[in-house]
Amino acid sequence: MSSFTVLGSLNYDLVTITERIPKGGETFQSEAFETHIGGKGLNQCVSISKLTTSKQGRAIFPKGVQVKLAGSIGSDGFGTEILNYLSQFSINLDNLQVLQGVKTGVAVILIEKSTGENRIMITPGANGYSGNLDLEKIFPLSESNLNHFVVLQNEIPNVPDSISWLAANRPGHNIVYNPSPIYDYSAGCLSNVDVLVVNEGEAVALLKSLLQNDTKSYSHWFSKYKEDKIEPHWFIDVARYLNRMIRSSNLGLVVVTLGPYGAVYSHQTSTAGVLPSKKIANIVDTTGAGDTFLGGLISFLATKLETCDDLKEEDITEALEFAILASSIAIQKVGASESMPFYDEVGKSQTDGA
């Protein structure tokens, strides 16, 4: 049986859709206002839940699947809406704290209609209390025999401590780290991580942090870096370098997402490469693209590890293709978790040649 546990944030999203972002001091009329359920932890958990089940609720794992979400919300109206929303999925919420007298986290999102790009401001609220989650309770020893994936991001406190605890106390669990937003402590977490998923900005920030005391190497790397032009082959080298920093395991995978340029990867078998993105004519909202991608990648890899101990190159490329297709479906709708496809919807797009 495969098990997925996401430790992360839950937010209520306040979304404004506008033709363009107003300049400083300018008042500009937007086109629409919407509310959505979000937070990177919630989004990634919903993505995993959807991409491990069909739209009719049938699990795709022959041995069954367990999906857990651990985090914090407030006892306010936003928190109630989040609970109601999550009740429609097969997600275990036993480790979701509802805190009295605390506000649920809020994200204010501006979507520029002309580009589909977004700008996000977050007020943590209850997420700020998720650093005291009871890890012994969330990860009981009785479940240590499962094919277990633990997913963490940087929108809750004490992530380095949680990763260190997992590595020391649950060494058989596969630790998936998405250091977003990026912080100074992120590079120090890598030695206990099995799968690292970052976008181009996060990859560059990690590389800078790792090389900050090595002037010669820093100059060598960044003499080839063009901030205004993404070069996938440069990022393949970055992925290879970052792979030397993570934990040596049967997973041992680094993925760097590059938006319209696809994704690059490096596996500890020395396999590395680049996969192109899907051509999408109408990009509506990229808010949940990265979280959808992560859910697709991890859920697909888990299906492979249920039947074998070691990943082959084709397993990794198939997982990345699945993740890219899932995220390409999500960006054609407004919203983060609401726009994420179910497993069979991705399969239909593969059949249709999308």
Secondary structure, 3 states (H helix, E strand, C coil): CEEEEEECCCEEEEEEEECCCCCCCCCCCCCEEEEEEECHHHHHHHHHHHCCECCCCCECCCCCEEEEEEEEEECCHHHHHHHHHHCCCCCECCCEEEECCCCCEEEEEEEECCCCCEEEEEECHHHHHHHHCCHHHHCCHHHCCCEEEEEEECCCCCHHHHHHHHHHHCCCCEEEEECCCCCHHHHHHHHHCCEEEEEHHHHHHHHHHHHCCCHHHHHHHHCCCCCCCCCHHHHHHHHHHHHCCCCCCCCCEEEEECHHHCEEEEECCCCEEEECCCCCCCCCCCCCHHHHHHHHHHHHHHHHHCCCCCCCHHHHHHHHHHHHHHHHHHCCCCCCHHHCCCHHHHHHHHHHCC
